Amino acid sequence: MKTLNKKDIVYSGLMLFALFFGAGSLIFPPMIGQGAGASFLPAIIGFVLTCVGLPLLGIISVALNKGKIAEVTSRIHPMFTLGFMITLYLAIGPFFAIPRAMNVSYEMGLVPFLEKPSSLSLLLYSVVFFVLCYLFVIVPSKLVESVGQWITPFLILAIIMLIVGFVGMNFSSEPSIASKSYSTFPFFQGFVDGYLMMDAIASIAFGTFVIAMFKERGITDQKQLFKGTVYSASIAAIFLALVYFGIGYIGVITRSTLIFENGGELLTYAADVTYGTMGVALLGCIVTLACLTTCIGLISACGQYFNSIFPKHSYQTIVILTIIVSFAISNFGLTTIINISLPVLYVIYPITFLVITFSYLHKVVRIRRGTYIGTFIGAFIVCVYDGLVVAGVDWVWLTRLFSYLPLLDIQMAWILPALIGGIIGYFIPVKDLQLDEDVPRIPSVKS
C-alpha cells in the first residue's frame, strides 16, 4: 500500500493555496483594509473566517465524507443534490469565477501597459489565457508538480516582496477612522465581504479535487487520504490568512492618503510607489499567476465532476466545453460578470455553509430528514430575498415583510429562519431516506 510522504503533502498544500488565491484575493482584502482603517483587525478576522476558515472546514468535511459530500444533501432529496452540485460547479466554473479571474488578470496584468485597451485586446488576451489553462489541465495528474512545486513558490515570493516593500516604507503611518460600513460592526462586515470570494463554495470542489489527485498517485487508504487532505488544506489556510492580512494592511496604509475605487487600482499604486515600473510588472506577474492557477484548478474540478455525472462525455471534452463557455462569458467584461454573479452568490453561499455544517453534525448525531428540509427551506427563502435586493429588485411589500428579521442589514438574516425551519421540520413526520438503497449516489470523484 502506497503512503503519502511529507513532500506530497507540502506540494499539495501549496497547490491548494494557488487554487484558492485568485482574482478576489487581490481585489477584496485591500478594499477591506481601506474601508476598515483603524477597525482593520476585527474586519480582517471576520473576512478570514469566511474565506479561509470556512473553506478549511469545507475541505475537511469532504475528507470526512470520503469525497462524497453529495450524500449530505441527498438526505433532503436526490434532485436537490443534483441541482445544488451543478449550480455550485457552474458558479465557481464557467459562469462566474473563471471569467472573473480571467478579467482581473487582464485588467491588472496587461491593461496598465496598454495605451488604449479595447475589446480586441481583451479577446486576444483571453485566447492566450485559456490556451495556457488547457495545456495545464489536460493532464490533471501533473497539477501538483506544475502548480505546487514550481508556480506557487514564485507566486508567494512575489507577494512577500510587494507586501514587505510597501509596508516597510510606510510602517509609521497611522490608520484612519473606519468608513461607515465598517464603523459599527467591522467583524460582521468583513465576514459578509468574504462571500464575494466564493472560496467556501469552491472548497467542496477543491476538496474533492485533492482527494482525486491523491487517488491518482495510488493512495487508497482512507486514513491516508483524510490525513493528507487535512494537512494540505491546513498549509494552504495558513499561507492564505497571512497573505490576506498583509495585502489588507496595504489598504489600511493607503486610506490615510488616497481613496481608490477598487483593489486593483490600490495595489497598482502600492506597487508603483514601492518599485516603480518594475513594481507594476511584478504585480502583473502576481495577478496573472494567481488567476491562471485558480482557473486551472476550477476547470479541472469542473471536468472531473461533470465527467462523473455524465460519464459518456470524456474529461477532455468537458474541459474544452468549460473553456469555451468561460471564454465567451469573459468577453462581457469584469463589471458585468460581477453584477450578475452577486445575486447568485448571496443565495448559494449560505446554503453551502449549511451543507458544510450538516456534514459535521450528521457524523455525531442522528438528524431527521425533516430537520434538513426545514432548515434549508427557511434559509433559502431569505437568501432569495437577499439576492433580489442585491440585483436591485425593490418590492416595498417584500422589504416590509423581511424588515423584522435580525441581521438583515448584514445579509445574515437567513440564520433565524433556518433555525426555526429546522425546529418545525423536526416535528413534521417525513420518511427518512435509506441512502444505501433508496438514493442514487452521485459520485463527486472519478474513481
C-alpha positions as CSV (number, residue, x, y, z in Angstrom):
1,M,0.0,0.0,0.0
2,K,1.4,3.3,-1.0
3,T,1.6,6.1,1.6
4,L,1.9,9.8,1.5
5,N,5.2,11.5,2.2
6,K,5.8,15.0,3.6
7,K,6.8,16.3,0.1
8,D,3.5,15.2,-1.4
9,I,1.6,16.9,1.4
10,V,3.6,20.2,1.2
11,Y,3.3,20.4,-2.6
12,S,-0.4,19.6,-2.4
13,G,-0.9,22.3,0.2
14,L,1.0,24.8,-2.0
15,M,-1.2,23.8,-4.9
16,L,-4.3,24.4,-2.8
17,F,-3.0,27.8,-1.9
18,A,-2.6,28.7,-5.5
19,L,-6.0,27.4,-6.4
20,F,-7.7,29.5,-3.8
21,F,-5.6,32.6,-4.3
22,G,-7.2,34.1,-7.3
23,A,-9.0,37.2,-8.5
24,G,-10.9,38.0,-5.4
25,S,-7.7,37.6,-3.2
26,L,-6.2,40.6,-4.9
27,I,-9.4,42.7,-5.1
28,F,-11.2,42.4,-1.7
29,P,-8.5,42.4,1.1
30,P,-7.0,45.8,0.2
31,M,-10.5,47.3,0.0
32,I,-11.4,45.9,3.4
33,G,-8.2,47.5,4.7
34,Q,-9.1,50.8,3.1
35,G,-12.6,50.7,4.4
36,A,-11.9,49.4,7.9
37,G,-8.9,51.7,8.7
38,A,-8.4,51.6,12.5
39,S,-11.0,48.8,12.7
40,F,-8.9,46.6,10.4
41,L,-8.2,43.8,12.8
42,P,-11.8,42.7,13.6
43,A,-12.7,43.2,9.9
44,I,-9.9,41.1,8.5
45,I,-10.6,38.4,11.2
46,G,-14.2,38.2,10.0
47,F,-13.1,38.1,6.4
48,V,-10.5,35.4,7.1
49,L,-13.1,33.3,8.9
50,T,-15.3,33.3,5.8
51,C,-12.8,32.9,3.1
52,V,-10.2,30.8,4.9
53,G,-11.9,29.2,7.9
54,L,-15.0,28.0,6.1
55,P,-13.1,26.7,3.1
56,L,-10.8,24.8,5.5
57,L,-13.9,23.3,7.2
58,G,-15.3,22.6,3.8
59,I,-12.3,20.6,2.6
60,I,-12.2,18.7,5.9
61,S,-15.9,17.9,5.6
62,V,-15.3,16.4,2.1
63,A,-12.4,14.3,3.5
64,L,-14.7,13.1,6.4
65,N,-17.3,12.1,3.8
66,K,-14.7,10.2,1.7
67,G,-15.0,12.7,-1.1
68,K,-18.8,12.2,-1.4
69,I,-20.2,15.3,0.4
70,A,-23.2,15.0,-2.0
71,E,-24.5,12.3,0.4
72,V,-25.2,15.1,2.9
73,T,-27.6,16.9,0.5
74,S,-29.1,13.6,-0.6
75,R,-30.7,13.4,2.9
76,I,-33.0,16.1,1.6
77,H,-33.7,14.7,-1.9
78,P,-31.5,13.3,-4.7
79,M,-32.8,16.0,-7.1
80,F,-31.8,18.7,-4.6
81,T,-28.3,17.2,-4.6
82,L,-28.1,17.3,-8.4
83,G,-29.4,20.8,-8.6
84,F,-27.1,22.1,-5.8
85,M,-24.0,20.5,-7.1
86,I,-24.5,21.5,-10.7
87,T,-25.3,25.1,-9.6
88,L,-22.2,25.1,-7.4
89,Y,-19.8,23.9,-10.1
90,L,-21.3,26.3,-12.7
91,A,-20.9,29.2,-10.3
92,I,-17.3,28.5,-9.5
93,G,-16.7,27.4,-13.0
94,P,-17.6,28.8,-16.5
95,F,-20.5,31.1,-15.4
96,F,-18.8,33.3,-12.8
97,A,-15.5,32.5,-11.1
98,I,-13.4,31.6,-14.2
99,P,-14.5,34.5,-16.3
100,R,-14.0,36.9,-13.4
101,A,-10.5,35.6,-12.7
102,M,-9.6,36.0,-16.4
103,N,-10.9,39.5,-16.5
104,V,-9.0,40.5,-13.3
105,S,-5.8,39.1,-14.9
106,Y,-6.4,41.2,-18.0
107,E,-7.3,44.4,-16.1
108,M,-4.4,44.2,-13.7
109,G,-1.8,42.2,-15.6
110,L,-2.0,43.8,-19.1
111,V,-4.1,47.0,-19.2
112,P,-1.5,49.1,-17.2
113,F,0.9,48.5,-20.1
114,L,-1.6,49.3,-22.9
115,E,-2.2,52.8,-24.3
116,K,-5.7,52.1,-25.4
117,P,-7.3,48.9,-24.0
118,S,-10.0,47.6,-26.3
119,S,-12.4,44.7,-26.8
120,L,-9.9,43.3,-29.3
121,S,-7.1,43.3,-26.7
122,L,-9.4,41.5,-24.2
123,L,-10.3,39.0,-26.9
124,L,-6.7,38.2,-27.8
125,Y,-5.6,38.1,-24.1
126,S,-8.5,35.7,-23.2
127,V,-7.4,33.4,-26.1
128,V,-3.9,33.1,-24.8
129,F,-5.0,32.8,-21.2
130,F,-7.4,29.9,-21.9
131,V,-4.9,28.1,-24.2
132,L,-2.5,28.1,-21.3
133,C,-5.2,26.8,-19.0
134,Y,-5.9,23.9,-21.4
135,L,-2.3,22.9,-21.6
136,F,-2.1,22.6,-17.8
137,V,-5.5,20.9,-17.2
138,I,-5.5,18.3,-20.0
139,V,-3.3,16.1,-17.8
140,P,-4.7,16.7,-14.2
141,S,-2.2,14.3,-12.5
142,K,0.6,16.7,-13.3
143,L,-1.0,19.7,-11.5
144,V,0.6,19.0,-8.1
145,E,4.1,19.3,-9.7
146,S,3.4,22.1,-12.1
147,V,1.4,24.3,-9.7
148,G,2.5,23.2,-6.2
149,Q,6.2,22.7,-6.9
150,W,7.0,25.4,-9.4
151,I,4.4,28.2,-9.8
152,T,3.3,28.6,-6.1
153,P,6.7,29.3,-4.6
154,F,7.4,32.0,-7.1
155,L,3.9,33.5,-6.5
156,I,4.4,33.6,-2.7
157,L,7.8,35.1,-3.1
158,A,6.5,37.9,-5.4
159,I,3.6,38.6,-2.9
160,I,6.0,38.9,0.0
161,M,8.2,41.3,-1.9
162,L,5.2,43.6,-2.6
163,I,3.8,43.5,1.0
164,V,7.2,43.9,2.8
165,G,8.3,46.6,0.4
166,F,5.3,48.8,0.7
167,V,4.6,48.2,4.4
168,G,8.3,48.7,5.2
169,M,8.2,52.1,3.5
170,N,5.1,53.3,5.4
171,F,5.2,51.4,8.7
172,S,4.8,54.5,10.8
173,S,1.5,55.6,9.1
174,E,-1.4,56.0,11.5
175,P,-4.6,54.1,10.5
176,S,-7.6,56.4,9.7
177,I,-11.1,56.2,11.1
178,A,-13.2,53.4,9.6
179,S,-15.7,54.2,6.9
180,K,-19.5,54.0,7.7
181,S,-19.9,50.4,6.7
182,Y,-17.1,49.2,9.0
183,S,-17.6,51.6,11.9
184,T,-20.4,49.7,13.6
185,F,-19.9,46.0,13.0
186,P,-16.5,45.6,11.4
187,F,-16.2,41.9,12.2
188,F,-19.6,41.1,10.6
189,Q,-19.0,43.4,7.6
190,G,-15.7,41.6,7.0
191,F,-17.4,38.2,7.4
192,V,-20.1,39.1,4.8
193,D,-17.4,40.6,2.5
194,G,-15.9,37.1,2.4
195,Y,-19.0,35.9,0.5
196,L,-17.6,37.6,-2.6
197,M,-14.5,35.4,-2.6
198,M,-16.6,32.2,-3.3
199,D,-13.9,30.2,-1.5
200,A,-16.3,28.3,0.8
201,I,-18.2,27.2,-2.3
202,A,-15.0,26.3,-4.1
203,S,-13.8,24.3,-1.1
204,I,-16.2,21.5,-1.9
205,A,-14.9,21.2,-5.4
206,F,-11.2,21.6,-4.4
207,G,-11.5,19.1,-1.5
208,T,-12.9,16.6,-4.0
209,F,-10.2,17.5,-6.4
210,V,-7.3,17.0,-3.9
211,I,-8.7,13.6,-2.9
212,A,-8.8,12.7,-6.6
213,M,-5.2,13.8,-7.0
214,F,-4.1,11.6,-4.1
215,K,-6.0,8.6,-5.5
216,E,-4.3,9.0,-8.9
217,R,-1.0,8.8,-7.0
218,G,-2.0,5.4,-5.7
219,I,-3.2,6.4,-2.2
220,T,-6.3,4.3,-1.4
221,D,-6.3,4.0,2.4
222,Q,-9.0,6.3,3.8
223,K,-6.9,7.3,6.8
224,Q,-4.1,8.4,4.5
225,L,-6.5,10.3,2.3
226,F,-8.0,12.1,5.2
227,K,-4.6,12.9,6.8
228,G,-3.2,14.1,3.5
229,T,-6.2,16.3,2.7
230,V,-6.4,17.9,6.1
231,Y,-2.7,18.6,6.3
232,S,-2.7,20.0,2.8
233,A,-5.7,22.2,3.5
234,S,-4.1,23.5,6.7
235,I,-0.9,24.5,4.9
236,A,-2.9,26.4,2.3
237,A,-5.1,28.1,5.1
238,I,-2.0,29.4,7.0
239,F,-0.5,30.9,3.9
240,L,-3.8,32.4,2.8
241,A,-4.5,34.0,6.2
242,L,-1.1,35.6,6.3
243,V,-1.2,36.9,2.8
244,Y,-4.7,38.3,3.2
245,F,-3.6,40.1,6.4
246,G,-0.6,41.6,4.6
247,I,-2.5,42.7,1.4
248,G,-5.3,44.1,3.6
249,Y,-2.8,46.1,5.6
250,I,-1.7,47.8,2.4
251,G,-5.2,49.2,2.1
252,V,-5.1,50.4,5.7
253,I,-1.9,52.4,4.9
254,T,-3.3,54.0,1.7
255,R,-6.5,55.1,3.4
256,S,-4.6,57.9,5.2
257,T,-3.5,59.4,1.9
258,L,-5.7,58.3,-1.1
259,I,-9.0,56.6,-1.6
260,F,-9.3,54.1,-4.5
261,E,-12.3,52.8,-6.4
262,N,-11.2,49.2,-6.3
263,G,-8.5,46.9,-5.1
264,G,-6.7,46.7,-8.4
265,E,-6.1,50.4,-8.5
266,L,-4.9,50.3,-4.9
267,L,-2.4,47.6,-5.4
268,T,-1.1,49.1,-8.7
269,Y,-0.5,52.3,-6.7
270,A,1.3,50.4,-4.0
271,A,3.5,48.5,-6.5
272,D,4.3,51.7,-8.4
273,V,5.4,53.8,-5.4
274,T,7.4,50.9,-4.0
275,Y,9.3,49.6,-7.0
276,G,8.3,51.9,-9.9
277,T,7.7,50.3,-13.3
278,M,9.2,47.1,-12.1
279,G,6.7,47.0,-9.3
280,V,3.8,47.3,-11.7
281,A,5.4,44.5,-13.7
282,L,5.8,42.4,-10.5
283,L,2.1,43.0,-9.7
284,G,1.2,41.9,-13.2
285,C,3.1,38.7,-12.7
286,I,1.3,38.1,-9.3
287,V,-2.1,38.7,-10.8
288,T,-1.5,36.6,-13.9
289,L,-0.2,33.6,-11.9
290,A,-2.8,33.9,-9.2
291,C,-5.7,34.0,-11.7
292,L,-4.2,31.4,-14.0
293,T,-3.7,28.8,-11.3
294,T,-7.2,29.4,-9.9
295,C,-8.7,28.9,-13.3
296,I,-6.6,25.8,-13.9
297,G,-7.9,24.2,-10.7
298,L,-11.5,25.3,-11.4
299,I,-11.5,24.0,-15.0
300,S,-10.1,20.7,-13.9
301,A,-12.5,20.3,-11.0
302,C,-15.5,21.0,-13.3
303,G,-14.1,18.5,-15.8
304,Q,-13.9,15.8,-13.1
305,Y,-17.3,16.5,-11.6
306,F,-19.3,16.7,-14.8
307,N,-17.5,13.6,-16.2
308,S,-18.6,11.7,-13.1
309,I,-22.3,12.5,-13.7
310,F,-22.1,12.4,-17.5
311,P,-19.7,9.5,-18.0
312,K,-20.5,9.3,-21.7
313,H,-18.6,12.5,-22.2
314,S,-14.8,12.4,-21.5
315,Y,-12.9,14.6,-19.1
316,Q,-11.2,16.2,-22.1
317,T,-14.4,17.0,-23.8
318,I,-15.9,18.6,-20.7
319,V,-12.7,20.6,-20.1
320,I,-12.9,22.0,-23.7
321,L,-16.6,22.9,-23.3
322,T,-15.9,24.6,-19.9
323,I,-13.1,26.7,-21.5
324,I,-15.3,27.7,-24.5
325,V,-18.2,28.8,-22.2
326,S,-15.7,30.6,-19.9
327,F,-14.1,32.3,-22.9
328,A,-17.5,33.6,-24.2
329,I,-18.6,35.0,-20.9
330,S,-15.2,36.5,-20.1
331,N,-15.6,38.9,-23.0
332,F,-18.6,40.6,-21.5
333,G,-16.2,42.4,-19.1
334,L,-15.5,42.4,-15.4
335,T,-18.2,44.8,-14.3
336,T,-21.0,42.8,-16.0
337,I,-19.8,39.5,-14.6
338,I,-19.6,40.8,-11.0
339,N,-23.1,42.4,-11.2
340,I,-24.6,39.2,-12.5
341,S,-22.8,36.9,-10.1
342,L,-23.5,38.8,-6.8
343,P,-27.2,37.9,-6.5
344,V,-26.4,34.2,-7.1
345,L,-23.6,34.2,-4.5
346,Y,-25.9,35.7,-1.9
347,V,-28.2,32.7,-2.4
348,I,-25.7,29.9,-2.8
349,Y,-23.2,30.9,-0.1
350,P,-25.4,30.4,3.0
351,I,-26.7,27.1,1.5
352,T,-23.1,25.9,1.1
353,F,-22.4,27.0,4.7
354,L,-25.3,24.8,5.9
355,V,-24.2,21.9,3.8
356,I,-20.7,22.1,5.4
357,T,-22.3,22.4,8.9
358,F,-24.6,19.4,8.4
359,S,-21.7,17.3,7.0
360,Y,-20.1,17.6,10.5
361,L,-23.3,17.3,12.5
362,H,-24.6,14.1,10.9
363,K,-21.3,12.4,11.9
364,V,-22.1,12.8,15.6
365,V,-25.9,13.0,15.9
366,R,-28.8,11.5,14.0
367,I,-30.7,14.3,12.3
368,R,-34.2,13.8,11.0
369,R,-34.8,14.4,7.3
370,G,-37.5,16.9,8.3
371,T,-34.9,19.0,10.1
372,Y,-32.7,19.1,6.9
373,I,-35.6,20.1,4.8
374,G,-37.0,22.8,7.2
375,T,-33.5,24.3,7.7
376,F,-32.7,24.6,4.1
377,I,-36.2,25.9,3.1
378,G,-36.0,28.6,5.9
379,A,-32.6,29.8,4.8
380,F,-33.3,29.6,1.1
381,I,-36.4,31.9,1.3
382,V,-34.4,34.7,2.9
383,C,-31.3,34.1,0.7
384,V,-33.5,34.6,-2.4
385,Y,-34.7,37.9,-0.9
386,D,-31.1,39.0,-0.3
387,G,-30.3,38.1,-3.9
388,L,-33.2,40.1,-5.2
389,V,-32.1,43.1,-3.2
390,V,-28.5,42.9,-4.5
391,A,-29.9,42.6,-8.0
392,G,-31.8,45.9,-7.5
393,V,-35.3,44.5,-7.1
394,D,-37.2,46.8,-4.8
395,W,-40.6,45.4,-3.8
396,V,-41.9,47.5,-0.9
397,W,-44.2,44.8,0.5
398,L,-41.4,42.3,0.4
399,T,-38.9,44.7,2.1
400,R,-41.5,45.4,4.8
401,L,-42.1,41.7,5.4
402,F,-38.4,40.9,5.9
403,S,-37.5,44.0,7.8
404,Y,-38.4,42.4,11.1
405,L,-35.6,39.8,10.8
406,P,-32.4,40.4,12.8
407,L,-29.1,40.8,11.0
408,L,-30.9,41.8,7.8
409,D,-28.6,44.8,7.2
410,I,-25.5,42.5,7.1
411,Q,-27.1,39.8,4.9
412,M,-27.2,37.2,7.6
413,A,-31.0,37.3,8.3
414,W,-31.2,33.7,7.0
415,I,-29.9,32.3,10.3
416,L,-33.1,32.7,12.3
417,P,-35.4,31.3,9.7
418,A,-33.0,28.4,9.2
419,L,-33.2,27.6,12.9
420,I,-37.0,28.0,13.0
421,G,-37.4,25.9,9.9
422,G,-35.2,23.1,11.4
423,I,-37.2,23.1,14.6
424,I,-40.5,22.9,12.7
425,G,-39.2,20.2,10.4
426,Y,-38.1,18.1,13.3
427,F,-41.8,17.7,14.4
428,I,-43.1,17.0,10.9
429,P,-43.2,13.3,10.1
430,V,-41.1,12.9,6.9
431,K,-39.9,9.5,5.9
432,D,-36.1,9.2,6.2
433,L,-34.3,8.1,3.0
434,Q,-32.1,5.0,3.2
435,L,-29.1,6.3,1.4
436,D,-27.6,2.9,0.7
437,E,-30.8,1.7,-1.0
438,D,-33.2,4.5,-2.0
439,V,-30.9,7.3,-3.0
440,P,-29.0,7.0,-6.2
441,R,-25.4,8.1,-5.4
442,I,-23.9,10.9,-7.5
443,P,-20.2,10.4,-7.3
444,S,-18.0,13.5,-6.8
445,V,-14.8,11.9,-7.8
446,K,-13.9,9.9,-10.8
447,S,-12.5,6.8,-9.2
